[in-house]
Amino acid sequence: MTRRLEIGLNPITRDPTPEDIFNELNIRYRVCFKPVKKSCDAEECICVCNRRVEDHTDRVTESGTKNWDMLRNTYEKLNPVHGQLLDGGFFTRLALDTSEGKVEKILLDVWKIPKPRLIMSIIGGAKYFTLSDRLETNFINGIINVALKSGAWLITNGYNVGIVQLVGQAIHKVKLTNPKRQITAIGVCKWGSVKDVEKLTEPPHTRKQRANDRHCYNDGDEKLKKRESGERDLEMNHSHYLMLDDGRLRYYDIGDYRTRLCAHLGKLEHDYDFPVPVITIVVEGGRDTITNMYNDLRANIPVVIIDGSGRVADFFKHWLLYTKEFDDASKDADITYEINEIDKVKRVSSATSNQEGLPGSRTSYTNVRLRLDKSRNVLREMFQKYEAQLQADLNPIINHDEDSNKKKRKPPTPTDSKDEPSIIIDKTLSQVMYCLQPAVRSGISVFNLNSENNFSETIFRSICKSRKKYFEKKETDQNEAIESNLRKLKPLPSSQDRKRQSNARHNINRKDQIAQRTQLLQLAMDWNCIDVAKELILENSLDNILV
């Protein structure tokens, strides 16, 4: 696309600037305008969004905190603040429901980031994560080496705490020792949870003016300090920041946005685009980390858990061993069961209505009434003998104090199955069962910090297994879709036509697999993982050596 500038009578064409592209994307952010009361005292009332009710344009408040909804209580505004921070990192504020396609254009077309050969997401370890100096150095160096060798994008929550803080320190070290080597580290955080976000992102001239007027700022406002508690500092060594905005302050949750963004950037759900390897590294973590693992595995993103880092990572390492019998469960190895999936459906009654006797009608209808037995939950039955112990092991993780400003949740009582802690445990337990089932658990790999194994090899092995599973699933889905369409044709195609079409599909898939192996072999050489490549890519066969 080109732009035309009229100077006199001579039109001049020019390529669109990054600012032009950004404006054309119509990026928006969200503002809470319809308050729902969260708390009130003698001085003021606070909305669920953690702003004063008086700061909203619609002063008619709704009672109860559960009625607040982003789509109903906020409106979109154009032209959010964007640009560069003082430390050089690019940033933009954008609505939480911004499409992944628009974000991709910001990354590639506006910020001009080179396309990745690997996308590595790092989750967990938000606050209480600690490692010994030796293990910390080895692990962080492993991540940085992988990123440098493969041109990877690192994706974190962008906050200067826990594992992300360590990653930021390692990036800073690379900047000091070798300024020419660039690491793309993208922080996907919440606009309203970044401490002093408006000061960090304000234009230079505004920053200078505020410095001159600093004496006007009342630093002793206790009420203001109370409302601003719970925010986190931004990790300033990242190269880019996506600051998602749902109109609220001090809510860290972004749902499954990180998963959807990684899947989109990796082309994992595209039929025609060649996929980029995507992997998630889990370090320690709490209940939110389990939800993130569940979202990633459902999106076919492999997960590497760091054994020895604590909490969720060690929990999954333990339960992968404890349920090792599922590794050989060939019966369910190819079937992925969803959380609420049931295996029994009873026919209550059926009736057939034959309308052939009606003028111009030859259609016969069958009405069937079914009864769903919710007690026949597939995952619950599969993990029946483990369920009590799973829940006992999950309780300390769920009840862990993840925020010093919050009270610890009390464990649920047996007599009250509908209280909030019970609902949380039940949901988390279901997510764990989903991750540990036979068809999904192969997407989880374990790296032990105390072992002498190479971190690059663990990641590469996980990527290879994931790619193989991806192509197998893709080919199966294609075959099922085509067979379903063929059955609808009249007359049915001959066996010779079916075979011809099958061969054509096989040749296309074969070309895709060869291109995939070429990509993975290049990574294997970059990471010095030739032995793993022989085992999982070439599969020790001369027929698979690419010319």
C-alpha positions as CSV (number, residue, x, y, z in Angstrom):
1,M,0.0,0.0,0.0
2,T,1.3,3.5,-0.9
3,R,0.4,7.0,0.2
4,R,0.1,10.0,-2.0
5,L,1.2,13.5,-0.9
6,E,-0.1,16.3,-3.0
7,I,2.6,19.0,-3.5
8,G,1.4,21.5,-6.1
9,L,0.3,19.4,-9.1
10,N,2.9,16.7,-8.7
11,P,1.7,13.6,-6.8
12,I,4.5,11.9,-4.7
13,T,4.1,8.4,-3.5
14,R,5.8,7.0,-0.4
15,D,5.6,3.8,1.5
16,P,3.5,3.9,4.7
17,T,5.4,4.6,7.9
18,P,5.0,2.5,11.0
19,E,2.8,5.2,12.4
20,D,0.6,5.0,9.3
21,I,0.2,1.3,9.8
22,F,-0.5,1.6,13.5
23,N,-3.3,4.2,12.8
24,E,-4.8,2.1,10.0
25,L,-5.1,-0.9,12.5
26,N,-7.5,1.2,14.6
27,I,-6.0,0.0,17.8
28,R,-8.2,0.8,20.8
29,Y,-8.2,0.7,24.6
30,R,-11.0,0.4,27.2
31,V,-12.4,2.9,29.7
32,C,-14.8,1.9,32.5
33,F,-17.7,4.3,32.3
34,K,-20.5,2.4,34.2
35,P,-19.4,1.7,37.8
36,V,-20.3,-1.3,40.0
37,K,-19.7,-0.5,43.6
38,K,-16.9,-2.5,45.2
39,S,-16.6,-0.7,48.5
40,C,-17.7,2.6,50.1
41,D,-16.6,4.6,53.1
42,A,-17.3,8.0,54.5
43,E,-15.2,9.7,51.9
44,E,-15.8,7.9,48.6
45,C,-17.1,4.8,46.8
46,I,-14.8,2.6,44.7
47,C,-15.9,0.8,41.5
48,V,-14.9,-2.8,40.8
49,C,-12.4,-1.4,38.3
50,N,-10.7,0.2,41.3
51,R,-11.4,3.8,40.3
52,R,-13.6,6.2,42.1
53,V,-17.3,6.1,41.2
54,E,-17.1,9.9,40.7
55,D,-14.6,9.4,37.9
56,H,-17.1,7.5,35.7
57,T,-19.3,9.2,33.2
58,D,-22.4,7.1,34.1
59,R,-23.0,7.7,37.8
60,V,-25.8,5.1,38.1
61,T,-24.0,2.3,39.9
62,E,-24.9,-1.4,39.9
63,S,-25.0,-3.3,43.2
64,G,-22.8,-6.4,43.6
65,T,-19.3,-7.0,42.3
66,K,-20.2,-9.9,40.0
67,N,-22.2,-7.7,37.6
68,W,-19.1,-6.0,36.2
69,D,-18.4,-7.0,32.6
70,M,-15.8,-5.6,30.2
71,L,-18.1,-5.5,27.2
72,R,-21.0,-4.0,29.2
73,N,-19.2,-1.6,31.6
74,T,-16.5,-0.2,29.4
75,Y,-16.3,1.5,26.0
76,E,-13.5,1.6,23.5
77,K,-11.4,4.6,22.7
78,L,-9.1,5.1,19.7
79,N,-5.5,6.1,19.6
80,P,-4.0,4.6,22.7
81,V,-0.6,5.8,23.9
82,H,2.3,3.9,22.2
83,G,6.0,4.5,21.4
84,Q,9.2,3.9,23.3
85,L,10.1,3.9,27.0
86,L,13.1,5.6,28.4
87,D,15.1,2.4,28.2
88,G,14.3,2.0,24.5
89,G,11.6,-0.7,24.7
90,F,8.6,-0.3,22.4
91,F,5.2,-0.4,23.9
92,T,1.5,0.0,23.2
93,R,-1.6,0.0,25.2
94,L,-4.4,-2.0,23.6
95,A,-7.8,-3.5,24.5
96,L,-7.8,-7.0,26.0
97,D,-10.1,-8.2,23.2
98,T,-7.8,-6.9,20.4
99,S,-7.5,-9.5,17.7
100,E,-4.3,-11.6,17.5
101,G,-4.0,-10.6,13.8
102,K,-3.7,-6.9,14.7
103,V,-1.1,-7.7,17.3
104,E,0.9,-9.7,14.8
105,K,0.9,-6.7,12.4
106,I,2.1,-4.4,15.3
107,L,5.0,-6.8,16.0
108,L,6.0,-7.4,12.4
109,D,5.0,-4.3,10.4
110,V,5.1,-1.5,13.0
111,W,7.9,-2.6,15.2
112,K,9.7,-4.5,12.4
113,I,10.7,-7.5,14.5
114,P,12.3,-10.2,12.4
115,K,10.1,-13.3,12.1
116,P,10.9,-15.9,14.8
117,R,12.3,-19.4,14.3
118,L,11.0,-20.3,17.7
119,I,8.5,-18.8,20.2
120,M,9.4,-19.6,23.8
121,S,6.9,-18.6,26.5
122,I,8.0,-18.5,30.1
123,I,5.3,-18.8,32.8
124,G,5.1,-19.4,36.6
125,G,7.4,-18.2,39.4
126,A,5.6,-15.0,39.8
127,K,6.7,-14.0,43.3
128,Y,8.1,-16.7,45.6
129,F,10.4,-18.3,43.1
130,T,14.0,-19.0,44.4
131,L,16.9,-21.0,43.1
132,S,20.4,-21.6,44.2
133,D,23.0,-19.5,42.5
134,R,24.4,-22.4,40.4
135,L,21.0,-23.7,39.3
136,E,19.8,-20.2,38.6
137,T,22.8,-19.5,36.4
138,N,22.6,-22.7,34.5
139,F,18.9,-22.5,33.8
140,I,18.9,-18.8,32.8
141,N,22.0,-19.3,30.6
142,G,20.2,-22.2,28.9
143,I,17.2,-20.0,28.0
144,I,19.4,-17.2,26.7
145,N,21.6,-19.5,24.7
146,V,18.5,-21.1,23.1
147,A,17.1,-17.6,22.3
148,L,20.4,-16.4,20.8
149,K,21.1,-19.5,18.7
150,S,17.6,-19.8,17.2
151,G,16.4,-16.2,16.8
152,A,13.6,-17.0,19.3
153,W,11.0,-14.7,20.7
154,L,10.8,-14.8,24.5
155,I,7.3,-14.1,25.8
156,T,6.8,-13.4,29.5
157,N,4.3,-11.4,31.7
158,G,6.8,-8.5,31.7
159,Y,6.8,-7.8,35.4
160,N,10.0,-7.3,37.4
161,V,9.5,-10.2,39.8
162,G,10.3,-13.9,40.0
163,I,11.5,-15.8,37.0
164,V,10.9,-12.8,34.7
165,Q,13.2,-10.7,36.8
166,L,16.0,-13.3,36.3
167,V,15.4,-13.4,32.6
168,G,15.6,-9.6,32.4
169,Q,18.9,-9.6,34.3
170,A,20.3,-12.1,31.8
171,I,19.1,-10.0,28.9
172,H,20.8,-7.0,30.5
173,K,24.0,-8.9,30.8
174,V,23.9,-9.8,27.1
175,K,23.4,-6.1,26.2
176,L,26.5,-5.2,28.2
177,T,28.8,-7.9,27.0
178,N,27.7,-8.1,23.3
179,P,25.5,-5.1,22.3
180,K,25.2,-6.3,18.7
181,R,23.3,-9.4,19.7
182,Q,19.6,-8.7,20.1
183,I,17.1,-10.7,22.1
184,T,13.4,-10.2,21.3
185,A,11.7,-10.4,24.7
186,I,8.0,-9.5,24.6
187,G,6.2,-8.7,27.9
188,V,2.4,-9.4,27.7
189,C,1.1,-7.6,30.8
190,K,-1.9,-5.6,32.0
191,W,-1.9,-1.9,31.6
192,G,-3.7,-1.3,34.9
193,S,-1.2,-3.5,36.9
194,V,2.0,-1.8,35.9
195,K,3.2,0.6,38.6
196,D,3.3,4.2,37.5
197,V,2.3,3.1,34.0
198,E,1.1,6.6,32.9
199,K,4.4,8.1,34.0
200,L,6.5,5.5,32.2
201,T,4.6,5.9,29.0
202,E,4.1,9.6,28.8
203,P,5.8,11.7,26.1
204,P,9.2,13.2,26.9
205,H,7.8,16.8,26.9
206,T,5.0,15.8,29.4
207,R,7.6,14.0,31.6
208,K,9.7,17.2,31.7
209,Q,6.7,19.3,32.6
210,R,5.7,17.0,35.4
211,A,9.2,17.0,36.8
212,N,9.0,20.8,37.0
213,D,5.6,20.6,38.8
214,R,6.6,17.7,41.1
215,H,6.1,19.9,44.2
216,C,2.4,19.8,43.5
217,Y,2.1,16.1,44.0
218,N,0.8,15.1,47.4
219,D,2.9,12.0,48.3
220,G,1.2,11.6,51.6
221,D,-2.3,10.8,50.3
222,E,-3.0,7.6,52.2
223,K,-6.2,6.9,50.3
224,L,-4.3,7.1,47.0
225,K,-1.6,4.8,48.3
226,K,-4.2,2.3,49.4
227,R,-5.8,2.2,46.0
228,E,-2.4,1.9,44.2
229,S,-1.2,-1.1,46.3
230,G,-0.8,-4.4,44.4
231,E,0.8,-3.0,41.3
232,R,4.1,-4.4,40.0
233,D,7.1,-2.8,38.4
234,L,7.8,-3.3,34.7
235,E,10.9,-5.4,33.9
236,M,12.7,-2.8,31.8
237,N,15.1,-5.0,29.8
238,H,12.4,-6.4,27.5
239,S,12.4,-5.2,24.0
240,H,8.7,-4.9,23.5
241,Y,5.6,-4.6,25.7
242,L,1.9,-5.4,24.9
243,M,-0.1,-3.7,27.7
244,L,-3.5,-5.2,27.6
245,D,-6.4,-3.1,29.0
246,D,-9.8,-4.3,30.1
247,G,-10.7,-1.0,31.9
248,R,-9.6,-2.2,35.4
249,L,-6.7,-1.5,37.7
250,R,-4.6,-4.1,39.6
251,Y,-6.1,-7.2,37.9
252,Y,-3.3,-9.3,36.5
253,D,-5.5,-11.8,34.7
254,I,-5.5,-11.8,30.9
255,G,-7.4,-15.1,30.5
256,D,-6.0,-17.3,27.7
257,Y,-4.8,-14.3,25.6
258,R,-1.1,-15.3,25.8
259,T,-2.0,-18.8,24.6
260,R,-4.1,-17.6,21.7
261,L,-1.4,-15.1,20.7
262,C,1.4,-17.8,20.7
263,A,-0.8,-20.2,18.8
264,H,-1.6,-17.5,16.2
265,L,2.0,-16.3,15.9
266,G,3.1,-19.9,15.5
267,K,0.4,-20.6,12.9
268,L,-0.7,-23.6,14.8
269,E,-4.3,-23.4,13.7
270,H,-3.7,-22.4,10.1
271,D,-4.2,-24.9,7.4
272,Y,-1.9,-23.3,4.8
273,D,0.7,-21.4,6.8
274,F,3.9,-23.3,7.8
275,P,4.0,-23.6,11.6
276,V,6.7,-22.1,13.8
277,P,7.8,-24.1,16.8
278,V,6.1,-22.9,20.0
279,I,7.0,-24.1,23.5
280,T,6.2,-23.1,27.0
281,I,8.6,-23.3,29.9
282,V,7.0,-23.8,33.4
283,V,9.0,-22.6,36.4
284,E,7.5,-23.2,39.9
285,G,4.1,-21.5,39.7
286,G,0.6,-21.5,41.3
287,R,-3.0,-22.1,40.3
288,D,-2.8,-19.7,37.4
289,T,0.1,-21.7,36.0
290,I,-2.0,-24.8,35.9
291,T,-4.7,-22.9,34.0
292,N,-2.0,-21.7,31.6
293,M,-0.6,-25.2,31.1
294,Y,-4.2,-26.4,30.4
295,N,-4.8,-23.7,27.8
296,D,-1.4,-24.4,26.1
297,L,-1.8,-28.1,25.9
298,R,-5.3,-27.7,24.5
299,A,-3.8,-25.5,21.8
300,N,-1.1,-28.2,21.0
301,I,1.7,-26.1,22.6
302,P,4.2,-28.5,24.2
303,V,5.3,-27.7,27.8
304,V,8.6,-28.2,29.5
305,I,8.4,-28.2,33.3
306,I,11.5,-27.4,35.3
307,D,11.8,-30.1,38.0
308,G,13.3,-28.8,41.2
309,S,11.9,-25.2,40.8
310,G,9.0,-26.0,43.2
311,R,5.2,-26.0,43.5
312,V,3.4,-26.7,40.2
313,A,6.5,-27.8,38.3
314,D,7.4,-30.3,41.0
315,F,3.7,-31.3,41.4
316,F,3.4,-32.3,37.7
317,K,6.8,-34.1,37.7
318,H,5.6,-36.2,40.7
319,W,2.2,-37.0,39.1
320,L,3.7,-37.9,35.7
321,L,5.7,-40.6,37.5
322,Y,2.8,-41.6,39.8
323,T,0.5,-42.1,36.8
324,K,3.1,-43.7,34.6
325,E,0.6,-46.5,33.7
326,F,-1.1,-44.0,31.4
327,D,2.0,-43.8,29.2
328,D,1.2,-47.4,28.0
329,A,-2.6,-46.9,27.9
330,S,-2.9,-47.5,24.1
331,K,-6.7,-47.6,24.5
332,D,-7.0,-43.8,25.0
333,A,-3.7,-42.7,23.5
334,D,-5.3,-41.1,20.5
335,I,-8.4,-39.7,22.1
336,T,-8.4,-36.4,23.9
337,Y,-11.2,-36.1,26.4
338,E,-12.5,-32.6,27.4
339,I,-13.1,-31.7,31.0
340,N,-16.9,-32.1,30.9
341,E,-17.1,-35.0,28.4
342,I,-19.3,-37.9,29.4
343,D,-19.2,-41.5,28.0
344,K,-22.8,-42.7,28.5
345,V,-25.9,-41.5,26.7
346,K,-29.2,-43.2,27.4
347,R,-32.0,-43.2,24.9
348,V,-35.3,-42.4,26.7
349,S,-37.7,-42.6,23.8
350,S,-37.9,-42.4,20.1
351,A,-40.7,-41.8,17.6
352,T,-40.7,-41.9,13.8
353,S,-43.0,-39.7,11.7
354,N,-43.4,-40.9,8.1
355,Q,-44.7,-38.1,5.8
356,E,-44.6,-40.0,2.6
357,G,-48.4,-39.9,2.5
358,L,-48.4,-36.1,2.4
359,P,-48.6,-34.4,-1.0
360,G,-45.1,-33.5,-2.4
361,S,-43.3,-35.0,0.6
362,R,-41.2,-38.2,0.9
363,T,-39.3,-37.3,4.1
364,S,-39.2,-39.5,7.2
365,Y,-38.3,-37.9,10.6
366,T,-37.1,-39.6,13.7
367,N,-37.3,-37.8,17.0
368,V,-35.0,-39.1,19.8
369,R,-34.9,-38.0,23.4
370,L,-31.6,-38.6,25.2
371,R,-30.6,-38.5,28.8
372,L,-27.1,-37.4,29.7
373,D,-25.6,-39.0,32.8
374,K,-23.2,-36.3,34.1
375,S,-21.8,-38.7,36.7
376,R,-20.2,-40.6,33.9
377,N,-17.4,-38.0,33.4
378,V,-14.6,-39.7,31.4
379,L,-11.7,-38.0,33.1
380,R,-13.1,-38.4,36.6
381,E,-13.6,-42.2,36.0
382,M,-10.1,-42.4,34.5
383,F,-8.5,-40.8,37.6
384,Q,-11.0,-42.2,40.1
385,K,-8.4,-44.0,42.2
386,Y,-6.1,-41.0,42.2
387,E,-8.7,-38.2,42.7
388,A,-8.5,-38.0,46.5
389,Q,-4.7,-37.8,46.6
390,L,-4.6,-35.3,43.6
391,Q,-6.9,-33.0,45.5
392,A,-4.8,-33.3,48.7
393,D,-1.7,-32.4,46.8
394,L,-3.4,-29.5,45.1
395,N,-4.8,-27.9,48.3
396,P,-1.4,-26.4,49.4
397,I,-0.9,-24.9,45.9
398,I,-4.3,-23.4,45.7
399,N,-4.3,-22.1,49.3
400,H,-0.8,-20.7,48.9
401,D,-0.6,-17.0,49.7
402,E,0.2,-15.5,46.2
403,D,-0.2,-11.9,47.3
404,S,0.9,-10.5,50.6
405,N,-2.0,-8.2,50.5
406,K,-4.6,-11.0,50.3
407,K,-5.7,-13.4,53.0
408,K,-5.0,-17.0,52.5
409,R,-8.0,-19.0,51.3
410,K,-9.4,-21.4,53.8
411,P,-9.7,-25.0,52.6
412,P,-13.2,-26.1,51.6
413,T,-15.4,-27.9,54.2
414,P,-17.0,-31.3,53.2
415,T,-20.4,-29.9,54.1
416,D,-20.3,-27.0,51.7
417,S,-19.6,-28.1,48.2
418,K,-20.7,-24.9,46.6
419,D,-18.4,-22.4,48.3
420,E,-15.8,-20.5,46.2
421,P,-12.7,-22.5,47.3
422,S,-14.5,-25.8,46.5
423,I,-15.4,-24.5,43.0
424,I,-11.8,-23.4,42.5
425,I,-10.3,-26.8,43.6
426,D,-12.8,-28.7,41.4
427,K,-12.0,-26.6,38.3
428,T,-8.2,-26.9,38.9
429,L,-8.5,-30.6,39.5
430,S,-10.3,-31.1,36.2
431,Q,-7.6,-29.1,34.4
432,V,-4.9,-31.3,36.0
433,M,-6.7,-34.5,34.9
434,Y,-6.9,-33.1,31.4
435,C,-3.2,-32.5,31.3
436,L,-2.3,-35.9,32.7
437,Q,-4.6,-38.0,30.4
438,P,-2.9,-40.4,28.0
439,A,-3.5,-38.4,24.8
440,V,-2.2,-35.1,26.3
441,R,0.6,-36.0,28.7
442,S,3.0,-36.7,25.9
443,G,3.1,-32.9,25.4
444,I,4.7,-32.5,28.8
445,S,8.5,-32.9,29.1
446,V,10.6,-32.6,32.3
447,F,14.0,-31.0,32.7
448,N,15.8,-31.5,36.0
449,L,17.9,-28.6,37.1
450,N,20.3,-31.0,39.0
451,S,21.0,-33.2,36.0
452,E,23.8,-32.9,33.5
453,N,21.4,-33.0,30.6
454,N,21.5,-30.2,28.0
455,F,18.5,-27.8,28.3
456,S,18.5,-27.3,24.5
457,E,18.1,-31.0,23.9
458,T,15.1,-31.1,26.2
459,I,13.4,-28.3,24.4
460,F,14.3,-29.7,21.0
461,R,13.1,-33.2,21.9
462,S,9.8,-31.7,23.0
463,I,9.4,-29.7,19.8
464,C,10.1,-32.7,17.6
465,K,7.5,-34.8,19.4
466,S,5.0,-32.0,19.1
467,R,5.6,-31.5,15.4
468,K,5.2,-35.3,14.8
469,K,1.9,-35.3,16.7
470,Y,0.8,-32.1,14.8
471,F,1.3,-33.7,11.4
472,E,-0.4,-37.0,12.4
473,K,-3.4,-35.1,13.7
474,K,-3.5,-32.9,10.6
475,E,-3.5,-35.9,8.3
476,T,-6.1,-37.7,10.3
477,D,-8.4,-34.6,10.4
478,Q,-8.0,-34.1,6.6
479,N,-8.8,-37.8,5.9
480,E,-11.9,-37.7,8.1
481,A,-13.1,-34.5,6.5
482,I,-12.6,-35.7,3.0
483,E,-14.2,-39.1,3.6
484,S,-17.2,-37.4,5.1
485,N,-17.6,-35.2,2.0
486,L,-17.1,-38.2,-0.3
487,R,-19.9,-40.1,1.4
488,K,-22.3,-37.3,0.5
489,L,-21.5,-37.6,-3.2
490,K,-23.9,-39.4,-5.5
491,P,-22.8,-41.6,-7.2
492,L,-20.1,-42.5,-4.8
493,P,-16.5,-42.3,-6.3
494,S,-14.9,-45.5,-7.3
495,S,-12.1,-47.1,-5.3
496,Q,-9.6,-46.1,-8.0
497,D,-10.6,-42.4,-7.6
498,R,-10.4,-42.7,-3.8
499,K,-6.9,-44.1,-4.1
500,R,-5.8,-41.4,-6.5
501,Q,-7.1,-38.7,-4.1
502,S,-5.4,-40.4,-1.2
503,N,-2.1,-40.5,-3.0
504,A,-2.4,-36.8,-3.8
505,R,-3.0,-35.9,-0.2
506,H,-0.1,-38.1,0.9
507,N,2.3,-36.3,-1.5
508,I,1.2,-32.9,-0.2
509,N,1.6,-33.9,3.4
510,R,5.0,-35.5,2.5
511,K,6.2,-32.2,1.2
512,D,5.1,-30.4,4.3
513,Q,6.9,-32.9,6.5
514,I,10.1,-32.6,4.5
515,A,10.0,-28.8,4.9
516,Q,9.3,-29.3,8.6
517,R,12.3,-31.6,9.0
518,T,14.5,-29.2,7.1
519,Q,13.5,-26.5,9.6
520,L,14.1,-28.8,12.6
521,L,17.4,-30.0,11.3
522,Q,18.6,-26.4,11.1
523,L,17.6,-25.9,14.7
524,A,19.4,-29.2,15.6
525,M,22.6,-27.9,14.1
526,D,22.3,-24.5,15.7
527,W,21.7,-26.2,19.1
528,N,24.2,-29.1,18.7
529,C,21.4,-31.6,19.1
530,I,22.4,-34.0,16.3
531,D,21.8,-37.1,18.3
532,V,18.2,-36.1,19.0
533,A,17.7,-35.3,15.4
534,K,18.9,-38.7,14.3
535,E,16.5,-40.3,16.7
536,L,13.3,-38.2,16.2
537,I,13.7,-36.6,12.7
538,L,15.8,-38.9,10.6
539,E,14.7,-41.8,12.8
540,N,18.0,-43.6,12.0
541,S,16.9,-44.2,8.5
542,L,18.8,-43.3,5.3
543,D,15.4,-42.8,3.6
544,N,14.8,-39.7,5.7
545,I,18.1,-38.0,5.0
546,L,17.2,-34.9,3.0
547,V,19.0,-34.1,-0.2
